Amino acid sequence: MHDVLSEVEKRFIITLANKGQRADGRELREMRPINIETGLIKKAEGSAKVSLGETKVIAGIKAEIGAPFPDEPNRGVITCNAELIPLASPFFEAGPPQEDAIELARVVDRGIREAEMVDMEKLCIIPGEKVWILFVDLYVLDDNGNLFDASSYAAVSALLSTMIPKVEVKNGEVKLLDEKEPLPIRDLPVSLTFGKVGEHIFLDPMLDEERVIDCRLTIVTDKEGRITAVQKSEDGALSEKDINEAIEIAIEKGREIREKYFMPLLKSREGAE
Amino acid sequence: MDLSSKYSQGDLLRDGVRIDGRGVRELRPIKLEVGVLSRADGSAYIEQGNNKILVAVYGPRELHPKHLARPDTAILQCFYRMATFSVEERKNPAPSRRELELSKVIKGALAPAIFLRNFPRSTIDVYIQVLQADGGTRCASITAASLALADAGVPMRDLVTACAVGKVNGQLVLDPNDIEDKLGEADMPVAIMPRKRFITLLQMDGRMNKEEFIEAYKMAIEGCMEIYKLQRQALMERYMAVRKEFEEEGGGEDA
């Protein structure tokens, strides 16, 4: 996605950033408004629609019973997929996921996996034979920038809203019960993405900013404030100062977002149990 | 047979000595060769521990399909592929999601070093073939790819050098091998343009607190600076050899 205008836009965005400003009136370290709605897809075991400013992503969780990976016989399986469907942007094309969608899914997946958000050992039913397999499927509905964070919040919120049937094992047979329970949650990872342009890094790049940035840096932190996943993407370079600054902000903002958006979802599950 | 299942985490580090006998800040032995393929415009080969990787560069050349061409700059295309026999269990020859993601981040690591705007409407293609893998292949690929680009005569701001840092038993270790990567607690690949220490690749998975994270990437940069010396040496060797050939032929057409 590149056009002649972007050089002009780039200058404009740098000029604003030099004054600590952004085109939509935000500060450099300010997120767009976040809105999370869970449980809107009844056919899915869990679901969430997230809007981050004008960006919208929906995540659905489907749970199946299947075989574990041979090297991890005592653990359930979680897998992320992302679809950049053509209804979400004039630049998306129909067809199997291309590298942008694959990178997006893998970075969201890493954030959830490395923070051990879901206790996968508790999703083992019969070791080596039967485990819960969780499919986290993300559909981008409206791309107005920063799909990484919007998708990560959608995946985390959908997992928090997921209810799976209780199971009973009799003579090696698994029986699904009518009663349902929420997933065993251990952590709440929060993803934060920065754009770098000129000498500046700014939080939560919107579409106009994404078109002119040199590169992006996504940092996922867990509830202890540890860093669990990082991805620099696109073609530019970062300085050590950029990284140190981004880490500080990611830890601080991560805590805020966890408290404000994910903790209430976690608490509301306790009532559902 | 997966080697990592033979070992446990406790084997990884004993009295500061790693499973392959290295110290915590020690690189694996590295062998670099430039100009190893005849048809490619530029090429390089790297062995880093048991990794064996070949890189070819073609271009700047005409781009197909043409609609991908950009009016103001060349595009860079990277293809990171593992041979089916490069890992313990045969890899499916179709490119995996991992290979596609790595191709993308490797492109992002190399692009800042290249004067792509000198070649509008064209492409520079980097083909990376991993022949044998032993942890840290993306970093070794970047190190070799930047040599192959230099060998192709592509104008560059700097070389790109990459090195990973891992975490085993709570201890940061430089240039982790496959077992350390699989059994370890974290892995952080880093690529830099060494002259200005710009960071062009940064990934991490696992768990690190803020202090560890900062120490880890500083350690990775130190590793890169060591590898950078070897890269320069490999380029010099290549061009000394070319010069010698030239002189032996009687100094070329002008003489």
Interface residues (C-beta under 8 A of the other chain):
Chain A: H2 V4 D71 E99 D100 I102 E103 A105 R106 R110 R113 E114 A115 D214 C215 L217 D222 E224 G225 R226 I227 T228 A229 V230 Q231 K232 S233 E234 D235 G236 A237 L238 S239 E240 D242 I243 N244 I247 E248 I251
Chain B: D2 S5 R70 P71 D72 L76 R97 R98 L100 E101 S103 K104 V105 K107 G108 A111 P112 M188 M193 R197 F198 I199 T200 L201 L202 Q203 M204 D205 G206 R207 M208 N209 K210 F213 I214 Y217 K218 I221
